[in-house]
Amino acid sequence: MAARDRYSRKLECSECGHSGYAEVSESDERRAGNRDFRIDEMPAGFSPEFPSSDPRKYMVRCQCGHKFRFERKTVYPPGGEPA
């Protein structure tokens, strides 16, 4: 059985600013093409909207009702990168 890569990712709503850290895991076997992505622990105030085994397709809903992709390209203004 393959091991799982585990990491945390900050979720932040662009509508209301609510944020928290999701604990996620995915298979470290990349040959199969399926990352077997899972959110193991969702922060308070967020819920799965459209779960998927692909983080680019996994949709999250904030407590304010705003929906967004778990994995998305974020563009920060110069000097605005998170620390």
N, C-alpha and C positions, 0 to 999 in steps of 0.2 A: 504494500500500500504506500502510496506517495505521501510525503510530508506536505504540510500546508504552510504557506508564507502568511504571517500575521502582521498587521500594521494598523495604525490609527490614522484617521483622516478627519480634518475639521470640516464640519458642515456649517454653512453660513447662509442664511436667507437674505437675498438681495432686496426683498421687499420690506421686512421689519427689522433685520439685523440680528435676529435670534441665532445663536450658534451653540455648538457642542461637538464633541468628538465621538465618531463612530468607530467601533472596533470591528475590523473586517479580516477575512481570510480568503485565500484562493490557493488552488493547487499549484505546486511548483513543477508539475509535469506539463510543459508547454507543447510537447509533441502532439498531443491529442487535439489541440486547437480549442479545447474547452477549458477556460480558466477556472471553472467551478467556483465562481465568486459568491461569497456569502457575507451578509452583515450579521455578525455574531451578537453585537450589542448596539442598539440604536439610542442616541442621546434623547433625553426627555424633550418633548415638544416636537419631535420629528416622527414620521411614520412612513412605512413603505407605501408607495402609490401603485407602482407597477414593478414588482420584483423581477429580476432577471439574473441569469448566471453570467452575464456580461456587464461589467460596471459602466460601460458607455451607454447601456440601455436601461439601467436601473433608475427608476424615478422615485424621488422622495417628496413627501408633502410636509410643509411646515405647519405649525399650529395656527398660523395666520391664513392658511389655505393656499399659499403659493407653492407651486410644483416646480421642481428642477431636477436635472440629471445628477446622479451621484458623482460621476466623473465627467468633468467638463473643462474646456480650455478657459482659463481665467487670464485676463489681461489687466495688469496693474499699471497705474501711472508711474512715471519715474520717481523713485524714492518711496513708493507706496507698497513695496513688497512686504509680505508678512515676515516677522522676525522669527 
